[in-house]
Amino acid sequence: MKKILSFFGLATLLLFQVTSCNPNDFTYDTLGERPNERTLNFYALNDFHGAFLYDEDYEQTGLSRIGNYLINQKENDPENTFIISSGDMFQGGAESNITYGEVIIEAMNAIGFDSMTIGNHEFDWGVERLEIMADQMDFPFLGINIFNKDDNSRPSFLSPSTVVKREGIRVGIIGSIMPGIEDDILATISNQFIYDQSLDLIKEEATRLREIEHCEVVVLSTHDGNESYYETLANDDYIDALFLGHDHRYKEGTFNDEDNTPYVEGGNYGSYVSHISLNLKLVNGNYEVIHSSVENIETFGNSSFNEESSLVNEVYVEFKDEIESIRDEVLYVFPNSLSRSKFGNYLVKALLNYTNNVLTKEDEYKDIYVTKALMNSGGIRDSISAGEFTYGDLLRVYPFENVLCILKVDPSDYDFVPNPGYMYEIDSSNNYNGSKYIATIDYVAYQSSYSMLSEEIIPTLVTARDIVANELKTNGYYVN
């Protein structure tokens, strides 16, 4: 049915084009001068994950220095410079998490971003927060292949593309997300949407942008690291450049099509700014790409990123008191460094201890006794250094807002519940009121391999991060 609708949608589009939009009726005179040759420069960030402040220990450049560089590029050549994001901008850093991304969004507004594609971690705070974030943005929030599951409409907070109008030219930017990315999103949120195959949608939108919106350049910004999936778009001249994200890879190259269409992805945490240049020439009155170049510009230790932006710093000042009152609280002093795996093991033990010693004192949970705790290994993002460990450090190591959930399991299924990465178990032979109980987080609990083995999923309102923060303050770190 979707393919049929897509066919009729394209047919209607082409009919509209023939009957209502003769290219000869359009003139660029109102857009200003059209030089014979010009170079468009696109700068992109992907998977920034809230790396807001400069941090020498972690070789983190920060958004003020990156922002200063981007602002300078646009000020030096405002009619040919474009700044975009390919998703996962907010979740990960204390400054961003504490403000639910607002400090990053306001900085992006100040820098002058032209678009942002949605990533899977933009969903972490729920749909209501997505709507708020979209309202805060002075730039379009893009996602062409995300649809509401109930009626197949596009969510109100997303657009399929945007047209950036500059002197003498219109540039189309399409945003998409990796098809089937729902497994990387909390199921209770992702189940509200369809993450569709995107190629046909992108082709139709690129055609519309070129033939109806008169865009002579169209680029794709996708939260997907699989460049080969999009190669046909380059081969068939639907797009002129491809910006990637999601898998935190460093890559730059060109497709082996006639025009050598460039693609790029810049790692994560602002370690690189991706840059694609498109050299254009007027051919029979229309701009065509005659040459392109692609690079990832390393940011940390690069003299071009030594200066901070006063505009971005002013944004931070607005949120400074709110951020620092939470971020700088010392939870524990580690005498030695700690690996990611050891901290993951500590976290699941903290979940179990909290459930049995604190949660079960509440009437709602008094009939529960947990014998196992589980968490996915991907939740722990970094190791821990010796010394003071603050709430901000905990946000860096474990940035997610996952809440504690209890799985009620029939004893016959207990041993079949998979270990997603970290596990702690006590008294495994014990049954409590004829059932077994497992403590985990919502991201794990609602995955099909766990929910199908559960008689019931019992959610709580307390986050795993706050459980481990309290455990560190109260009991310190103990070896599992």
Buried (B, 14 or more C-beta within 10 A) or exposed (E): EEEEEBEEBBEEBBEEBEEEBEEEEEEBEEBEEBEEEBBBBBBBBBBBBBBBBBBEEBEBBBBBBBBBBBBEBBEEEEBBBBBBBBBBBBBBBBBBBBBBBBBBBBBBBBBBBBBBBBBBBBBBBBBEBBBBBBEBBEBBBBBBBBBBEEEEEBBEBBBBBBBBBBBBBBBBBBBBBBBEBBEBBBBBBBEBBBBBEBBBBBBBBBBBBBBBBBBBBBBBBBBBBEBEBBBBBBBEBBBBBBBBBBBBBBBBBBBEBEBBBBBBBBBBBBBBBBBBBBBBBBEEEBBBBEEBBBBBBBBBEBEBBEEBBEBBBEBBEEBEEBBBEBBEEBBBEBEEEBEBEBBBBBBBBBBBBBBBEBBBEEEEBEEBBBBBBBBBEEBBBBEBBEEEBBBBBBBBBBBBBBBBBBBBBBEEBBEEBEEBBBBBBBEEEEEBEEBBBBBBBBBBBBBEEBBEBBEEBBEBEBBBBBBBBBBBEEEEBEEE
